[in-house]
Amino acid sequence: MLKTVLFCFLVIITLILSFSAVLSFLFLNDYGKIKETIAEKIASKISTII
Amino acid sequence: MNASAISIENVKELCDKGFEFPEEIAFLSNACEDVKNNKIKTIQELMKAIGNLTVAQYFKPLDEFVKNFSPFSLIIYILFFIFYIVYLFFIFVYGKNESMLLFFIIVVVFLGALHFILSEVVNMLFFTINKQIALLLPPEFMNEVIKFLYEIKSEIVDGVILNATLITSFLVLLPIVGNALYNMAKIKMQQSKKGN
């Protein structure tokens, strides 16, 4: 029983760490691309305004 | 007025004269320096430069955050790596007789909850930004700005969250499913041996 509870905790901690690591990796890796996409969107919005 | 009504020559001339652009197109003054130096030669380049300048201006706090977050993310990667090795070890070595179905359910429920909470936090954040913008901007620009923010949220932020959820589910569920399949194959082989 104790072993199962410990396993459950390990699964949850690994899950949270994995999610945080993947999310931060994707964010840091794509940050430049995200900025570029937003700049392009702003440019296209401006060209429709003027 | 449409985009074709503005030419680079016109903008350059106005920049040279030190013309103060009206409030609605004040962003043109941001790119004056590059237009004067002939770095920008077409309207498309001008629009892109204005977009880049706007992003550079408004993303300064986020740039600072990314710079400070980079060393912290390294700690998260190392911790994740250590825990993942321990996780694999426990699943394949000590977890032979444990219920993999229970772990599978826990992972699916917790991952769903994490995805839901993060999406809700992002929704709340965008809602707050919309409210702040409503206080700052005149009503005629509101719809355009909210549409623009919604596009960014649905195309970029939601995409990153969904990808993170999918990759995490792959990383965490694969060993559980693999172990369950291995156990099932082992039981079948033992049964077929007994049968013989």
gemmi code that builds the backbone of each chain (N, CA, C; Angstrom):
import gemmi

chains = {
    "A": [
        ("MET", (0.836, -1.208, 0.000), (0.000, 0.000, 0.000), (0.873, 1.261, 0.000)),
        ("LEU", (1.862, 1.273, 0.939), (2.762, 2.431, 1.046), (3.543, 2.624, -0.252)),
        ("LYS", (3.931, 1.486, -0.844), (4.693, 1.526, -2.097), (3.854, 2.181, -3.213)),
        ("THR", (2.565, 1.816, -3.253), (1.667, 2.375, -4.274), (1.503, 3.885, -4.087)),
        ("VAL", (1.341, 4.288, -2.802), (1.181, 5.729, -2.515), (2.441, 6.485, -2.946)),
        ("LEU", (3.614, 5.908, -2.621), (4.881, 6.541, -3.015), (4.997, 6.637, -4.534)),
        ("PHE", (4.576, 5.581, -5.213), (4.574, 5.565, -6.678), (3.693, 6.683, -7.233)),
        ("CYS", (2.506, 6.824, -6.630), (1.563, 7.863, -7.078), (2.206, 9.242, -6.955)),
        ("PHE", (2.881, 9.487, -5.812), (3.558, 10.767, -5.604), (4.647, 10.983, -6.660)),
        ("LEU", (5.393, 9.912, -6.915), (6.465, 10.005, -7.913), (5.904, 10.335, -9.296)),
        ("VAL", (4.785, 9.691, -9.621), (4.144, 9.938, -10.925), (3.709, 11.399, -11.021)),
        ("ILE", (3.084, 11.909, -9.939), (2.569, 13.288, -9.951), (3.732, 14.292, -10.054)),
        ("ILE", (4.792, 14.066, -9.252), (5.943, 14.995, -9.277), (6.596, 14.975, -10.660)),
        ("THR", (6.775, 13.776, -11.221), (7.395, 13.670, -12.558), (6.528, 14.373, -13.601)),
        ("LEU", (5.214, 14.195, -13.454), (4.279, 14.827, -14.390), (4.389, 16.357, -14.335)),
        ("ILE", (4.386, 16.905, -13.112), (4.460, 18.363, -12.956), (5.802, 18.889, -13.478)),
        ("LEU", (6.894, 18.195, -13.111), (8.224, 18.620, -13.575), (8.329, 18.535, -15.096)),
        ("SER", (7.791, 17.460, -15.648), (7.842, 17.264, -17.093), (7.065, 18.364, -17.808)),
        ("PHE", (5.871, 18.667, -17.299), (5.034, 19.717, -17.904), (5.754, 21.074, -17.842)),
        ("SER", (6.328, 21.372, -16.654), (7.044, 22.656, -16.499), (8.235, 22.716, -17.440)),
        ("ALA", (9.010, 21.619, -17.518), (10.212, 21.610, -18.363), (9.849, 21.770, -19.833)),
        ("VAL", (8.821, 21.028, -20.282), (8.416, 21.103, -21.695), (7.874, 22.488, -22.016)),
        ("LEU", (7.041, 23.008, -21.112), (6.440, 24.333, -21.340), (7.512, 25.420, -21.411)),
        ("SER", (8.468, 25.377, -20.461), (9.521, 26.410, -20.478), (10.437, 26.232, -21.693)),
        ("PHE", (10.699, 24.978, -22.089), (11.529, 24.741, -23.269), (10.850, 25.291, -24.526)),
        ("LEU", (9.547, 24.979, -24.665), (8.813, 25.456, -25.847), (8.760, 26.981, -25.874)),
        ("PHE", (8.506, 27.563, -24.693), (8.396, 29.019, -24.617), (9.726, 29.698, -24.946)),
        ("LEU", (10.807, 29.217, -24.316), (12.116, 29.848, -24.546), (12.600, 29.605, -25.981)),
        ("ASN", (12.320, 28.415, -26.488), (12.765, 28.056, -27.838), (12.015, 28.853, -28.913)),
        ("ASP", (10.697, 29.025, -28.683), (9.861, 29.689, -29.696), (9.706, 31.184, -29.440)),
        ("TYR", (10.350, 31.712, -28.398), (10.127, 33.112, -28.026), (10.414, 34.075, -29.187)),
        ("GLY", (11.554, 33.854, -29.843), (11.924, 34.708, -30.986), (10.901, 34.610, -32.105)),
        ("LYS", (10.460, 33.369, -32.352), (9.474, 33.129, -33.422), (8.123, 33.781, -33.066)),
        ("ILE", (7.768, 33.706, -31.776), (6.498, 34.302, -31.318), (6.537, 35.815, -31.539)),
        ("LYS", (7.688, 36.417, -31.175), (7.839, 37.868, -31.352), (7.719, 38.242, -32.829)),
        ("GLU", (8.376, 37.419, -33.670), (8.359, 37.675, -35.111), (6.928, 37.595, -35.667)),
        ("THR", (6.188, 36.558, -35.216), (4.801, 36.379, -35.684), (3.949, 37.572, -35.265)),
        ("ILE", (4.121, 38.013, -34.002), (3.330, 39.140, -33.517), (3.685, 40.405, -34.306)),
        ("ALA", (5.001, 40.589, -34.592), (5.431, 41.757, -35.384), (4.783, 41.731, -36.765)),
        ("GLU", (4.733, 40.539, -37.382), (4.102, 40.410, -38.703), (2.617, 40.735, -38.642)),
        ("LYS", (1.982, 40.254, -37.557), (0.541, 40.512, -37.395), (0.283, 42.003, -37.224)),
        ("ILE", (1.158, 42.657, -36.409), (1.008, 44.110, -36.206), (1.184, 44.826, -37.549)),
        ("ALA", (2.205, 44.388, -38.313), (2.466, 45.012, -39.622), (1.255, 44.886, -40.532)),
        ("SER", (0.645, 43.697, -40.551), (-0.516, 43.527, -41.448), (-1.711, 44.329, -40.947)),
        ("LYS", (-1.841, 44.445, -39.599), (-2.941, 45.250, -39.038), (-2.764, 46.721, -39.408)),
        ("ILE", (-1.498, 47.199, -39.280), (-1.222, 48.611, -39.590), (-1.535, 48.890, -41.055)),
        ("SER", (-1.126, 47.971, -41.944), (-1.366, 48.216, -43.369), (-2.869, 48.249, -43.679)),
        ("THR", (-3.680, 47.543, -42.860), (-5.132, 47.648, -43.095), (-5.686, 48.962, -42.527)),
        ("ILE", (-5.062, 49.448, -41.433), (-5.528, 50.716, -40.841), (-5.256, 51.892, -41.789)),
        ("ILE", (-4.015, 51.927, -42.360), (-3.694, 53.066, -43.242), (-4.130, 52.747, -44.678)),
    ],
    "B": [
        ("MET", (-8.096, 56.091, -46.439), (-6.736, 55.973, -46.976), (-6.290, 54.503, -47.000)),
        ("ASN", (-5.667, 54.047, -48.069), (-5.156, 52.679, -48.053), (-3.633, 52.681, -48.171)),
        ("ALA", (-3.048, 51.456, -48.026), (-1.582, 51.349, -47.958), (-0.900, 51.890, -49.209)),
        ("SER", (-1.571, 51.743, -50.370), (-0.934, 52.195, -51.609), (-0.837, 53.717, -51.687)),
        ("ALA", (-1.639, 54.421, -50.836), (-1.600, 55.881, -50.861), (-0.318, 56.415, -50.235)),
        ("ILE", (0.366, 55.594, -49.453), (1.612, 56.032, -48.818), (2.790, 55.431, -49.582)),
        ("SER", (3.704, 56.268, -50.007), (4.906, 55.737, -50.658), (6.103, 56.033, -49.763)),
        ("ILE", (7.165, 55.259, -49.961), (8.372, 55.438, -49.155), (8.928, 56.844, -49.341)),
        ("GLU", (8.846, 57.329, -50.585), (9.370, 58.684, -50.878), (8.634, 59.733, -50.046)),
        ("ASN", (7.282, 59.548, -49.956), (6.488, 60.506, -49.161), (6.918, 60.492, -47.699)),
        ("VAL", (7.052, 59.247, -47.169), (7.431, 59.099, -45.757), (8.810, 59.705, -45.528)),
        ("LYS", (9.741, 59.426, -46.481), (11.110, 59.926, -46.355), (11.127, 61.453, -46.351)),
        ("GLU", (10.334, 62.013, -47.262), (10.267, 63.477, -47.361), (9.746, 64.078, -46.056)),
        ("LEU", (8.670, 63.450, -45.539), (8.074, 63.954, -44.293), (9.038, 63.800, -43.114)),
        ("CYS", (9.771, 62.659, -43.113), (10.751, 62.437, -42.034), (11.863, 63.483, -42.105)),
        ("ASP", (12.340, 63.754, -43.331), (13.411, 64.742, -43.526), (12.994, 66.124, -43.031)),
        ("LYS", (11.709, 66.417, -43.254), (11.207, 67.734, -42.846), (10.883, 67.785, -41.353)),
        ("GLY", (11.008, 66.643, -40.689), (10.705, 66.589, -39.243), (9.230, 66.692, -38.975)),
        ("PHE", (8.423, 66.182, -39.917), (6.964, 66.241, -39.803), (6.471, 65.420, -38.608)),
        ("GLU", (5.534, 66.008, -37.879), (4.939, 65.259, -36.761), (3.703, 64.543, -37.265)),
        ("PHE", (3.770, 63.212, -37.312), (2.654, 62.438, -37.865), (1.434, 62.529, -36.936)),
        ("PRO", (0.218, 62.539, -37.533), (-0.987, 62.563, -36.679), (-1.050, 61.339, -35.769)),
        ("GLU", (-1.829, 61.482, -34.717), (-1.883, 60.433, -33.687), (-2.187, 59.047, -34.254)),
        ("GLU", (-3.113, 59.006, -35.280), (-3.549, 57.711, -35.833), (-2.412, 56.963, -36.530)),
        ("ILE", (-1.439, 57.725, -37.096), (-0.335, 57.053, -37.805), (1.020, 57.468, -37.206)),
        ("ALA", (0.999, 57.735, -35.884), (2.233, 58.176, -35.197), (3.336, 57.118, -35.269)),
        ("PHE", (2.912, 55.853, -35.460), (3.903, 54.763, -35.533), (4.865, 54.932, -36.711)),
        ("LEU", (4.471, 55.723, -37.730), (5.365, 55.922, -38.878), (6.647, 56.647, -38.464)),
        ("SER", (6.532, 57.528, -37.460), (7.714, 58.275, -37.013), (8.764, 57.349, -36.389)),
        ("ASN", (8.308, 56.168, -35.878), (9.238, 55.211, -35.266), (10.269, 54.676, -36.258)),
        ("ALA", (9.861, 54.576, -37.534), (10.748, 53.978, -38.535), (11.494, 55.030, -39.346)),
        ("CYS", (11.373, 56.308, -38.952), (11.980, 57.405, -39.716), (13.481, 57.217, -39.951)),
        ("GLU", (14.165, 56.819, -38.872), (15.625, 56.681, -38.942), (16.041, 55.704, -40.048)),
        ("ASP", (15.344, 54.547, -40.091), (15.669, 53.521, -41.098), (15.269, 53.954, -42.502)),
        ("VAL", (14.208, 54.727, -42.603), (13.781, 55.215, -43.936), (14.815, 56.206, -44.458)),
        ("LYS", (15.288, 57.089, -43.560), (16.287, 58.098, -43.961), (17.590, 57.436, -44.405)),
        ("ASN", (17.972, 56.345, -43.717), (19.239, 55.664, -44.054), (19.097, 54.662, -45.199)),
        ("ASN", (17.944, 54.675, -45.858), (17.662, 53.757, -46.983), (17.700, 52.279, -46.610)),
        ("LYS", (17.527, 52.000, -45.309), (17.462, 50.596, -44.887), (16.094, 50.028, -45.263)),
        ("ILE", (15.107, 50.897, -45.311), (13.754, 50.474, -45.693), (13.455, 51.051, -47.067)),
        ("LYS", (13.150, 50.133, -48.017), (12.939, 50.603, -49.392), (11.531, 50.376, -49.915)),
        ("THR", (10.802, 49.467, -49.276), (9.426, 49.215, -49.750), (8.433, 49.385, -48.609)),
        ("ILE", (7.154, 49.492, -48.992), (6.098, 49.648, -47.982), (6.043, 48.410, -47.074)),
        ("GLN", (6.231, 47.225, -47.686), (6.203, 45.984, -46.890), (7.300, 46.005, -45.827)),
        ("GLU", (8.503, 46.464, -46.250), (9.620, 46.550, -45.296), (9.309, 47.558, -44.191)),
        ("LEU", (8.642, 48.637, -44.595), (8.273, 49.674, -43.619), (7.314, 49.108, -42.572)),
        ("MET", (6.300, 48.367, -43.063), (5.307, 47.778, -42.154), (5.977, 46.790, -41.195)),
        ("LYS", (6.888, 45.971, -41.771), (7.582, 44.962, -40.947), (8.448, 45.650, -39.886)),
        ("ALA", (9.128, 46.738, -40.312), (9.990, 47.468, -39.372), (9.164, 48.072, -38.246)),
        ("ILE", (7.979, 48.609, -38.604), (7.113, 49.195, -37.574), (6.641, 48.101, -36.608)),
        ("GLY", (6.284, 46.937, -37.186), (5.874, 45.793, -36.354), (6.975, 45.394, -35.401)),
        ("ASN", (8.202, 45.295, -35.930), (9.352, 44.904, -35.082), (9.619, 45.937, -33.996)),
        ("LEU", (9.530, 47.210, -34.371), (9.768, 48.278, -33.392), (8.719, 48.250, -32.287)),
        ("THR", (7.460, 48.035, -32.690), (6.378, 47.989, -31.694), (6.591, 46.825, -30.732)),
        ("VAL", (6.929, 45.644, -31.326), (7.153, 44.465, -30.487), (8.343, 44.698, -29.551)),
        ("ALA", (9.440, 45.270, -30.106), (10.629, 45.533, -29.285), (10.290, 46.459, -28.116)),
        ("GLN", (9.408, 47.420, -28.404), (9.035, 48.395, -27.368), (8.168, 47.765, -26.269)),
        ("TYR", (7.161, 46.966, -26.702), (6.221, 46.431, -25.720), (6.687, 45.123, -25.080)),
        ("PHE", (7.689, 44.475, -25.682), (8.147, 43.195, -25.143), (9.348, 43.348, -24.200)),
        ("LYS", (9.730, 44.595, -23.926), (10.896, 44.808, -23.051), (10.773, 44.101, -21.700)),
        ("PRO", (9.627, 44.248, -20.981), (9.523, 43.548, -19.687), (9.601, 42.027, -19.841)),
        ("LEU", (8.997, 41.514, -20.944), (9.012, 40.067, -21.176), (10.423, 39.593, -21.541)),
        ("ASP", (11.171, 40.427, -22.291), (12.570, 40.100, -22.625), (13.389, 39.936, -21.349)),
        ("GLU", (13.150, 40.868, -20.434), (13.867, 40.854, -19.146), (13.526, 39.573, -18.381)),
        ("PHE", (12.229, 39.219, -18.414), (11.766, 38.001, -17.730), (12.429, 36.766, -18.339)),
        ("VAL", (12.488, 36.711, -19.685), (13.090, 35.557, -20.378), (14.570, 35.450, -20.019)),
        ("LYS", (15.246, 36.600, -19.952), (16.678, 36.621, -19.607), (16.904, 36.066, -18.198)),
        ("ASN", (16.032, 36.472, -17.263), (16.173, 36.010, -15.873), (15.697, 34.567, -15.700)),
        ("PHE", (14.784, 34.154, -16.571), (14.186, 32.822, -16.426), (15.097, 31.722, -16.975)),
        ("SER", (15.973, 32.067, -17.919), (16.835, 31.064, -18.569), (17.651, 30.209, -17.582)),
        ("PRO", (18.377, 30.809, -16.606), (19.110, 29.956, -15.654), (18.177, 29.104, -14.798)),
        ("PHE", (17.011, 29.667, -14.457), (16.029, 28.939, -13.645), (15.496, 27.724, -14.415)),
        ("SER", (15.317, 27.909, -15.745), (14.800, 26.796, -16.561), (15.801, 25.639, -16.601)),
        ("LEU", (17.088, 25.983, -16.531), (18.134, 24.941, -16.517), (17.975, 24.043, -15.285)),
        ("ILE", (17.647, 24.666, -14.145), (17.412, 23.901, -12.908), (16.212, 22.964, -13.104)),
        ("ILE", (15.151, 23.499, -13.757), (13.950, 22.669, -14.002), (14.310, 21.475, -14.895)),
        ("TYR", (15.139, 21.722, -15.955), (15.535, 20.629, -16.859), (16.310, 19.543, -16.098)),
        ("ILE", (17.255, 19.982, -15.238), (18.080, 19.014, -14.486), (17.200, 18.196, -13.533)),
        ("LEU", (16.312, 18.915, -12.809), (15.398, 18.227, -11.875), (14.514, 17.232, -12.619)),
        ("PHE", (14.000, 17.675, -13.781), (13.136, 16.804, -14.585), (13.906, 15.560, -15.029)),
        ("PHE", (15.147, 15.768, -15.466), (15.968, 14.657, -15.941), (16.188, 13.624, -14.830)),
        ("ILE", (16.539, 14.121, -13.621), (16.786, 13.221, -12.480), (15.511, 12.433, -12.137)),
        ("PHE", (14.398, 13.186, -12.014), (13.140, 12.531, -11.639), (12.662, 11.567, -12.724)),
        ("TYR", (12.924, 11.896, -13.987), (12.472, 11.033, -15.082), (13.231, 9.702, -15.079)),
        ("ILE", (14.548, 9.794, -14.772), (15.345, 8.559, -14.681), (14.826, 7.688, -13.535)),
        ("VAL", (14.574, 8.354, -12.367), (14.045, 7.627, -11.194), (12.684, 7.012, -11.551)),
        ("TYR", (11.870, 7.779, -12.252), (10.526, 7.345, -12.672), (10.611, 6.098, -13.554)),
        ("LEU", (11.491, 6.140, -14.554), (11.668, 4.991, -15.460), (12.144, 3.769, -14.688)),
        ("PHE", (13.094, 4.024, -13.782), (13.650, 2.945, -12.971), (12.556, 2.285, -12.138)),
        ("PHE", (11.744, 3.092, -11.462), (10.683, 2.552, -10.608), (9.623, 1.828, -11.422)),
        ("ILE", (9.279, 2.395, -12.582), (8.233, 1.769, -13.410), (8.705, 0.399, -13.900)),
        ("PHE", (9.933, 0.338, -14.414), (10.373, -0.904, -15.062), (11.033, -1.914, -14.103)),
        ("VAL", (11.540, -1.437, -12.957), (12.225, -2.354, -12.045), (11.358, -2.701, -10.830)),
        ("TYR", (10.863, -1.661, -10.130), (10.098, -1.921, -8.907), (8.592, -2.023, -9.150)),
        ("GLY", (8.143, -1.472, -10.262), (6.693, -1.383, -10.469), (6.089, -2.543, -11.216)),
        ("LYS", (6.769, -3.670, -11.245), (6.292, -4.809, -12.039), (4.906, -5.301, -11.593)),
        ("ASN", (4.705, -5.297, -10.254), (3.426, -5.824, -9.758), (2.418, -4.718, -9.429)),
        ("GLU", (2.799, -3.469, -9.718), (1.892, -2.357, -9.402), (0.840, -2.208, -10.502)),
        ("SER", (-0.270, -1.552, -10.124), (-1.343, -1.369, -11.096), (-1.008, -0.197, -12.030)),
        ("MET", (-0.692, -0.527, -13.276), (-0.353, 0.517, -14.237), (-1.592, 1.328, -14.626)),
        ("LEU", (-2.759, 0.678, -14.492), (-4.011, 1.372, -14.833), (-4.238, 2.556, -13.890)),
        ("LEU", (-3.908, 2.347, -12.591), (-4.060, 3.413, -11.600), (-3.166, 4.602, -11.970)),
        ("PHE", (-1.910, 4.334, -12.324), (-0.983, 5.410, -12.710), (-1.452, 6.104, -13.986)),
        ("PHE", (-1.973, 5.298, -14.916), (-2.482, 5.856, -16.180), (-3.609, 6.857, -15.896)),
        ("ILE", (-4.545, 6.428, -15.019), (-5.688, 7.306, -14.680), (-5.185, 8.579, -13.992)),
        ("ILE", (-4.239, 8.413, -13.034), (-3.692, 9.574, -12.304), (-3.075, 10.565, -13.296)),
        ("VAL", (-2.261, 10.055, -14.237), (-1.591, 10.934, -15.201), (-2.616, 11.671, -16.060)),
        ("VAL", (-3.612, 10.929, -16.568), (-4.614, 11.561, -17.451), (-5.388, 12.641, -16.692)),
        ("VAL", (-5.822, 12.318, -15.463), (-6.612, 13.281, -14.672), (-5.775, 14.521, -14.341)),
        ("PHE", (-4.540, 14.305, -13.861), (-3.697, 15.441, -13.469), (-3.293, 16.290, -14.672)),
        ("LEU", (-3.006, 15.634, -15.796), (-2.610, 16.378, -16.992), (-3.783, 17.226, -17.508)),
        ("GLY", (-4.971, 16.612, -17.480), (-6.186, 17.348, -17.875), (-6.389, 18.548, -16.968)),
        ("ALA", (-6.200, 18.329, -15.648), (-6.379, 19.420, -14.682), (-5.343, 20.520, -14.917)),
        ("LEU", (-4.083, 20.134, -15.163), (-3.014, 21.129, -15.415), (-3.339, 21.962, -16.648)),
        ("HIS", (-3.763, 21.269, -17.717), (-4.113, 21.947, -18.965), (-5.264, 22.925, -18.743)),
        ("PHE", (-6.278, 22.464, -17.998), (-7.455, 23.292, -17.730), (-7.063, 24.531, -16.911)),
        ("ILE", (-6.268, 24.317, -15.843), (-5.883, 25.434, -14.959), (-5.080, 26.466, -15.748)),
        ("LEU", (-4.109, 25.985, -16.538), (-3.262, 26.905, -17.308), (-4.084, 27.689, -18.331)),
        ("SER", (-5.006, 27.003, -18.999), (-5.870, 27.680, -19.980), (-6.718, 28.752, -19.300)),
        ("GLU", (-7.233, 28.412, -18.104), (-8.058, 29.370, -17.371), (-7.239, 30.585, -16.947)),
        ("VAL", (-5.979, 30.337, -16.489), (-5.104, 31.446, -16.079), (-4.840, 32.365, -17.278)),
        ("VAL", (-4.557, 31.751, -18.451), (-4.316, 32.548, -19.669), (-5.563, 33.341, -20.049)),
        ("ASN", (-6.738, 32.686, -19.957), (-7.999, 33.383, -20.253), (-8.190, 34.590, -19.351)),
        ("MET", (-7.912, 34.382, -18.055), (-8.062, 35.479, -17.091), (-7.098, 36.620, -17.404)),
        ("LEU", (-5.871, 36.227, -17.782), (-4.838, 37.221, -18.113), (-5.277, 38.071, -19.313)),
        ("PHE", (-5.775, 37.397, -20.348), (-6.212, 38.123, -21.537), (-7.446, 38.978, -21.246)),
        ("PHE", (-8.309, 38.480, -20.362), (-9.491, 39.238, -19.967), (-9.063, 40.536, -19.268)),
        ("THR", (-8.054, 40.420, -18.379), (-7.551, 41.600, -17.656), (-6.912, 42.582, -18.643)),
        ("ILE", (-6.124, 42.047, -19.610), (-5.486, 42.919, -20.613), (-6.565, 43.654, -21.414)),
        ("ASN", (-7.610, 42.921, -21.826), (-8.720, 43.534, -22.573), (-9.358, 44.673, -21.783)),
        ("LYS", (-9.548, 44.417, -20.458), (-10.170, 45.438, -19.607), (-9.293, 46.683, -19.512)),
        ("GLN", (-7.957, 46.436, -19.386), (-7.007, 47.560, -19.288), (-7.004, 48.361, -20.591)),
        ("ILE", (-7.027, 47.620, -21.730), (-7.011, 48.289, -23.037), (-8.280, 49.119, -23.225)),
        ("ALA", (-9.414, 48.581, -22.749), (-10.689, 49.298, -22.865), (-10.623, 50.643, -22.157)),
        ("LEU", (-9.816, 50.718, -21.096), (-9.692, 51.987, -20.361), (-8.793, 52.977, -21.103)),
        ("LEU", (-7.817, 52.433, -21.865), (-6.819, 53.290, -22.503), (-7.200, 53.733, -23.924)),
        ("LEU", (-7.853, 52.812, -24.658), (-8.079, 53.080, -26.082), (-9.455, 53.680, -26.365)),
        ("PRO", (-9.555, 54.480, -27.430), (-10.891, 54.946, -27.824), (-11.719, 53.765, -28.355)),
        ("PRO", (-13.052, 53.822, -28.184), (-13.899, 52.658, -28.521), (-13.764, 52.181, -29.972)),
        ("GLU", (-13.451, 53.101, -30.923), (-13.400, 52.685, -32.337), (-12.238, 51.722, -32.630)),
        ("PHE", (-11.201, 51.729, -31.762), (-10.070, 50.813, -31.971), (-10.225, 49.511, -31.182)),
        ("MET", (-11.181, 49.543, -30.219), (-11.325, 48.413, -29.294), (-11.524, 47.064, -29.986)),
        ("ASN", (-12.495, 47.035, -30.926), (-12.811, 45.755, -31.585), (-11.603, 45.172, -32.292)),
        ("GLU", (-10.869, 46.044, -33.018), (-9.689, 45.586, -33.763), (-8.635, 45.003, -32.825)),
        ("VAL", (-8.390, 45.732, -31.707), (-7.349, 45.300, -30.758), (-7.745, 43.993, -30.077)),
        ("ILE", (-9.024, 43.886, -29.691), (-9.483, 42.656, -29.032), (-9.405, 41.478, -30.000)),
        ("LYS", (-9.762, 41.728, -31.280), (-9.670, 40.676, -32.304), (-8.212, 40.229, -32.474)),
        ("PHE", (-7.322, 41.220, -32.465), (-5.888, 40.958, -32.610), (-5.359, 40.123, -31.440)),
        ("LEU", (-5.757, 40.521, -30.212), (-5.325, 39.779, -29.018), (-5.874, 38.354, -29.030)),
        ("TYR", (-7.136, 38.219, -29.479), (-7.756, 36.900, -29.537), (-7.004, 35.996, -30.524)),
        ("GLU", (-6.588, 36.588, -31.663), (-5.813, 35.837, -32.671), (-4.504, 35.335, -32.070)),
        ("ILE", (-3.803, 36.239, -31.336), (-2.527, 35.860, -30.708), (-2.748, 34.744, -29.693)),
        ("LYS", (-3.817, 34.900, -28.892), (-4.107, 33.894, -27.859), (-4.400, 32.538, -28.499)),
        ("SER", (-5.284, 32.521, -29.492), (-5.694, 31.225, -30.057), (-4.603, 30.597, -30.920)),
        ("GLU", (-3.807, 31.420, -31.611), (-2.800, 30.844, -32.517), (-1.476, 30.529, -31.821)),
        ("ILE", (-1.077, 31.370, -30.856), (0.254, 31.190, -30.253), (0.178, 30.574, -28.860)),
        ("VAL", (-0.515, 31.248, -27.929), (-0.496, 30.811, -26.520), (-1.164, 29.437, -26.366)),
        ("ASP", (-2.372, 29.283, -26.946), (-3.074, 27.997, -26.832), (-2.278, 26.889, -27.514)),
        ("GLY", (-1.603, 27.229, -28.604), (-0.773, 26.253, -29.328), (0.365, 25.746, -28.467)),
        ("VAL", (1.035, 26.659, -27.769), (2.163, 26.269, -26.896), (1.661, 25.376, -25.759)),
        ("ILE", (0.527, 25.749, -25.152), (-0.018, 24.956, -24.032), (-0.421, 23.554, -24.509)),
        ("LEU", (-1.069, 23.498, -25.684), (-1.502, 22.198, -26.217), (-0.298, 21.307, -26.546)),
        ("ASN", (0.726, 21.900, -27.168), (1.933, 21.124, -27.486), (2.603, 20.605, -26.220)),
        ("ALA", (2.659, 21.465, -25.183), (3.275, 21.046, -23.911), (2.497, 19.874, -23.312)),
        ("THR", (1.163, 19.941, -23.382), (0.331, 18.852, -22.833), (0.575, 17.557, -23.602)),
        ("LEU", (0.620, 17.661, -24.940), (0.800, 16.456, -25.752), (2.177, 15.820, -25.528)),
        ("ILE", (3.225, 16.660, -25.509), (4.586, 16.122, -25.310), (4.710, 15.495, -23.921)),
        ("THR", (4.124, 16.177, -22.891), (4.191, 15.640, -21.526), (3.459, 14.305, -21.434)),
        ("SER", (2.275, 14.238, -22.062), (1.534, 12.970, -21.994), (2.338, 11.857, -22.654)),
        ("PHE", (3.008, 12.186, -23.752), (3.842, 11.195, -24.435), (4.985, 10.738, -23.523)),
        ("LEU", (5.661, 11.712, -22.871), (6.808, 11.385, -22.009), (6.411, 10.540, -20.802)),
        ("VAL", (5.272, 10.894, -20.172), (4.905, 10.244, -18.909), (4.102, 8.959, -19.134)),
        ("LEU", (3.272, 8.962, -20.175), (2.413, 7.777, -20.380), (3.128, 6.632, -21.093)),
        ("LEU", (4.100, 6.984, -21.938), (4.779, 5.944, -22.728), (5.398, 4.827, -21.864)),
        ("PRO", (6.152, 5.165, -20.774), (6.700, 4.090, -19.933), (5.609, 3.238, -19.276)),
        ("ILE", (4.488, 3.900, -18.864), (3.393, 3.159, -18.209), (2.763, 2.176, -19.196)),
        ("VAL", (2.461, 2.678, -20.398), (1.835, 1.821, -21.415), (2.819, 0.712, -21.830)),
        ("GLY", (4.074, 1.089, -21.981), (5.104, 0.125, -22.362), (5.218, -0.993, -21.347)),
        ("ASN", (5.227, -0.607, -20.064), (5.329, -1.604, -18.999), (4.100, -2.505, -18.957)),
        ("ALA", (2.907, -1.913, -19.132), (1.669, -2.696, -19.113), (1.680, -3.716, -20.258)),
        ("LEU", (2.109, -3.260, -21.443), (2.157, -4.162, -22.601), (3.163, -5.289, -22.378)),
        ("TYR", (4.308, -4.919, -21.771), (5.354, -5.912, -21.480), (4.822, -6.969, -20.519)),
        ("ASN", (4.118, -6.491, -19.453), (3.548, -7.416, -18.468), (2.523, -8.345, -19.112)),
        ("MET", (1.682, -7.759, -19.989), (0.652, -8.565, -20.658), (1.294, -9.629, -21.552)),
        ("ALA", (2.329, -9.231, -22.267), (3.015, -10.168, -23.164), (3.654, -11.296, -22.362)),
        ("LYS", (4.212, -10.912, -21.176), (4.856, -11.917, -20.324), (3.836, -12.930, -19.797)),
        ("ILE", (2.677, -12.411, -19.366), (1.617, -13.293, -18.842), (1.139, -14.251, -19.951)),
        ("LYS", (0.962, -13.709, -21.146), (0.492, -14.541, -22.267), (1.495, -15.648, -22.581)),
        ("MET", (2.774, -15.272, -22.544), (3.811, -16.253, -22.841), (3.825, -17.365, -21.789)),
        ("GLN", (3.650, -16.958, -20.502), (3.603, -17.949, -19.420), (2.396, -18.875, -19.590)),
        ("GLN", (1.256, -18.286, -19.968), (0.035, -19.082, -20.173), (0.215, -20.079, -21.314)),
        ("SER", (0.855, -19.607, -22.390), (1.045, -20.507, -23.540), (2.044, -21.626, -23.191)),
        ("LYS", (3.018, -21.302, -22.321), (3.973, -22.329, -21.873), (3.272, -23.383, -21.050)),
        ("LYS", (2.357, -22.895, -20.116), (1.593, -23.828, -19.282), (0.705, -24.694, -20.146)),
        ("GLY", (0.130, -24.105, -21.174), (-0.768, -24.806, -22.103), (-0.045, -25.943, -22.804)),
        ("ASN", (1.213, -25.682, -23.161), (2.012, -26.710, -23.836), (2.388, -27.838, -22.874)),
    ],
}
model = gemmi.Model(1)
for chain_id, residues in chains.items():
    chain = gemmi.Chain(chain_id)
    for i, (resn, *xyz) in enumerate(residues, 1):
        res = gemmi.Residue()
        res.name, res.seqid = resn, gemmi.SeqId(i, " ")
        for name, pos in zip(("N", "CA", "C"), xyz):
            atom = gemmi.Atom()
            atom.name, atom.element = name, gemmi.Element(name[0])
            atom.pos, atom.b_iso = gemmi.Position(*pos), 0.0
            res.add_atom(atom)
        chain.add_residue(res)
    model.add_chain(chain)
structure = gemmi.Structure()
structure.add_model(model)
structure.setup_entities()
